Amino acid sequence: MSSVALRRATATDAGAAADVWLRSFAAALPTVVRPHSDDDVRTYFREVVVLLREAWLAEAAERVVGVMVLDGDQLSQLYLDPDWRGRGIGDRFVDLAKQRRPDGLSLWTFQVNKPAHRFYERHGFIAVEHTDGSGNEEQEPDVRYVWSPGGR
């Protein structure tokens, strides 16, 4: 396996990070309607994610293959290039998130994303809320997960 490095995102990384998000979302969530165009997603990454959030990238073979975003105590994004799933990068991102937020984390994932549920539960996150999706832009039922240090 190629060496994978995790590092903070900079303004020049916004396009590559958005592209990973777009590829990952399309592959992992094909039934979820995206409320924003590809250009809107790229603008959001350029103007908000890399400038105003704590954004991290996974780089391998001189390209961005993963993105993780922390917003306060929320793990707001964790997306991997589909070709790079299953190689431990997500595990490394979650470990980093826990180091960066040792008092606890929360996140939302869609109810249809069963692989994400298994992934986060394996990392000690517990489902604490299920919604009908009326509170998110996609109008897709989702689940809120929480991780607390010291266990369940």
Protein Blocks (a to p, Z undefined) as FASTA:
>chain_A
ZZdddddddfklmmmmmmmmmmmmmmmmmmbccfbdfklmmmmmmmmmmmmmccddddee
hiafbdcddehjbcfbccddfklgonlmmmmmmmmmmmmmmnbccddddfklmmlmmmmm
mnopacfbdcehlmpmnlpacddddddehiZZ
